[in-house]
Amino acid sequence: MTSQVTVSERRPIHASTPTTLASPFILGPFDQTAGFVPIQVVWLYEAQQDKEVIAIERLQRAIELLLSYYPHLTGRIRVDSKSGLRQIVKFEAGAELVLANCNARLDSFDDPSPGRIMALPGKGNALLPPFDPNPANCESQPIIAIQRTRFSCGAVALGIRGAHTICDGVGYFLLVRHLAELYRGLSSSDKPTLSRPPYLAPLVAELIGAPSHEESNFEPTVLTTKPPPGPPYSPPPYPPVGRFLRFTRDHLARIKQLATEPGGSGWVSTLDALTAHLYQSVYRARLKLFAQDPSLGTLSAPDFLTAVNTRAGLGISDPELYFPNAIFAAFITVEPPELERLGLPDGPLWKTAKVFHELIRSPAVSDTSEINNTLRWIARQPDLRAIQSGLRYGTGSFMFSAWSKLEYIDLEFDEGVKPVLACPPFTLSSTLDGLAYSLPPERGAKEGDIDVNMALIEPMWPIVTKELGLE
């Protein structure tokens, strides 16, 4: 029998108390530059003998309570056609709860580790709420949508999608933890409260679209309004393919040793080392593949980009409770003379790790004054759509995001019931050549292991697996 997921109902969900927010709700500078690719994760819970897993009506009530703390999430994102200004309107529209069923038992699916999500229906995509990826249709999409899928054995998958325009990964997982806290609280109260509510107001949002009398020659290093130089990106003749990789604690220790500068201060972290190893190995594998396959053309510059959480530099109390976006994408553009400094073609790993270490600690993403100057620069732009990263995306570029730092792997809705899987599926919009995430390891891993999901064009995989030392 072919497994199939069928949606039985789509419920609009509203806050348990009326909102007092003014409409439109103007998003802040960070939000104005965030991507339209949503944040999506699936949590998987095995059946329990004595109770239903994540009961539907209780889940709906928890979402209603959650929306009272996050009232703007009941609206819809609107993008001004002249200025590109993003704002939230239509608070009456509501969030969405999708109810679905799978006609197969959970244990009928293979259980590889890492990458169990790939064995589930639609490689996990069937467990996510419906979504239109066209940014032009964002006003028709709920900002937050949750799909509860029940398997025939009683196991439940919870797929939660949030608009990246509203929050980054830190904010998204804060929201999800708050939902679980309210759900648990309903076991003993009709109206539980959050122990530590979120901070919702986007920083300096009041400056967006307001007349500016501020004169400044400041130009940010993480953003630009200039079009990228060079020819437009031409995709290779092979589609990108996503795979999951596991780096064991022992393997990571060896990588870290190679990433530590001889005679240096030992500053390199495990994540610094892993990022450098991925970046260097992917570049070297690409050099080999492009030399073998003339149809791929010329390899583009190996520009590198990584998302950096700037909350610590925002000058706010309880930065971990700040819900809106607070991410800047730090990047390096690489010209041929810099390849040796980076150690990319044949140099030691510590050279690559040193550059990455300095990049994520640069003033642009760590200094409060420079961050504020960048936010004010964003607010002054007459056309917000013109703002973009200076990364020259191409066949040689590499992008990395450290999700292994985020707290979501042990999310409990029912007390004492932890998920057997918590994982972002490879979606159409996230399967991008050269994009990688570090993840908390799945079940079966040992303490200190790190999983990575990465998308590369298909012919790259045999070569890069060897370069990474995973063959």
Buried (B, 14 or more C-beta within 10 A) or exposed (E): EEBEBEBEEBBEBBBBEEBEBEEBBBBBBBBBBBBBBBBBBBBBBBBBEEEEBBBBEBBBBBBBBBBBBBBBBBBBBBBBEEBBBBBBBBBEBBBBBBBBBBBBBBEBBEEEBBBBBBEBBBBBBBBBBBBEEEEEEBBEBBBBBBBBBBBBBBBBBBBBBBBBBBBBBBBBBBBBBBBBBBBBBBEEEEEBEBEEEBBBEBBBBEBBBEEEEEEEEEEBBBBBBEEBEEEEEEEBEBEBBBBBBBBBBEBBEBBBEBBBBEEEEEEBEBBBBBBBBBBBBBBBBBBBBBEEBEEBEEBBBBBBBBBBBBBEBBEBEEBBBBBBBBBBBBBBBBEEEBBEEBBBEEBBBBBBBBBBBEBBBBEBBBBBEBBBBBBBBBBBBEEBBEBBBBBBBBBBBBBBBBBBEBEBBEBBBBEEBBBBBBBBBBBEBBBBBBBBBBBBBBBEBEEEBBBBBBBBBEBBBEBBBBBBEBE
